[in-house]
Amino acid sequence: MSETLQPGPGAMKPETAAKKLGVYLPATPEEFRSSAITRERFAALQSEPPQWLTDLRRDGPHPRDVVARKLGVSTSGLARAGVTDALTTAEIRDLLASPPAWLVKERATQAAVRAENARMKKQRAERASDKS
């Protein structure tokens, strides 16, 4: 199937197109999964998404990076929590409404990482302005 699919020039594998579209590949229609996606078709999917793409983006199941973003954690945090399956929007809402301990911990970890990154960025900017 798609493992042996070799797109021609100007086309991409379905895996790449799904990632760029932010959708979970196994939930896409067979027609999408089994053929190379030309740049023209990809542009059309972005500008005028078909109903299946709109539904997937709205309801899921969502790929890990989208799940992590919606939960406010890293993909590593999902792995540490043992979340390996794609989640639907409803499942994500349920987790956010009644967050389990792992989610509270991972969100705190993610917030600390963001704060440290902001601190480092500010420090680098200050050093750069001191050199000027």
N, C-alpha and C positions, 0 to 999 in steps of 0.2 A: 504494500500500500504506500503510504507517504514516505517511509524510510527509503524506498528505492526511487522515489520520484525525483527526477533531475530537471529543474526548471530551465528553460532556455534563457537566452539573453533578454533582459527586460522583464523577467518574471521572478517570482519568489515562491518558496515552499509554503504550503499551507500553515506550517508551524510558525514561520516568520510573520505571515500575514495576520494570523490569529493574535500573536503577541503584540504586533503594532496596533491592532484593533482593540486590544484589551479584553479579549474573550477567551474562554476555555475551549481549546480545540476539540476535545471529545464531544462537546455539546453542540458543535456546529453541524450543519447538514452534510451528509455523505458527499454530495457534489462539491462542497467546499474543501473537504478533507482529502479528496482523491485527485485533485488536479492542481497544477501550478496556477498561481494567481498573477496575471499580468499587471503591470503598473496601471494600465487603463482601468482594469476591473477593480483594482484596489482603490483608485481614486474615486470610482463610482460608488464603491461600498462606503467610503468616507463621506462623500457629498450627499448621496441619497441612499442611506442604509435601508436594506430590505427589512421586512417585519421581523424575521428571525434574528437579525443582528440587533435591532432595537430591543426586542424582548430579552435577549441574552445580556445586553448591557444593563438593562433595568433590573431583571429578576435573577440573573445568574443561571447556572452555577458560574462562579467567578474564579479566575486563575489565582494562584497563591499571591502574586504581587498585588493584585487588586484587593484581595481579602486582607492582606497585611495593611495596606493603605487605609482601607475603610475602618479597620479596627484600631488604627493608630499604633501599630507595632511593626517590627521588622519581620522579614521572612524567616530570619534565624529564630526570632521569638516564636513564630508559629511552629517551627521544627522542634524547639525546646519543649513546647507545650504538647507535642504529639499531634498537631493538626496537620494531617497529610492530605485530606480530601478537599476538593473544591467545595466552597460553601455558597449557598444561595443568599440573596439579599435578605430574605426572611430570617434565615439562620444567623446572619450577621447582626440584624436588628435585635434578635433575641439575646445574643451574647452581650450587646451593648446595653440592653435594658437591665439585664441581671448579670453583670460581669463576674465570671468565676475568678478565683484567686490568681490563676496563671495570667489572666488578661490584665488584671489590676497591676500585677508585678511587671509584666512586659511593657505596659503603657508607661509606667514610672521609669523603667529602664530606657525606653525610647526618648522620653522627655529629658532625662539626664544626658543622654548622648547628644540631643539637639542643643541643650544648654552649653555643653562643653564645646561643641563645634562652633557655636556663636561666640563663646569666649575666646577661642583660638583665632577665629577670624578677626575679631576686634583687636586682639593682641598683635596679629600680623599687620593689620592696617596701621596701628599705632607705631610699630617699628618702621614700617615703610615711610610714614610721614616724618618720623624723627630723622631718617636718613636724607630726606629731601632738603 
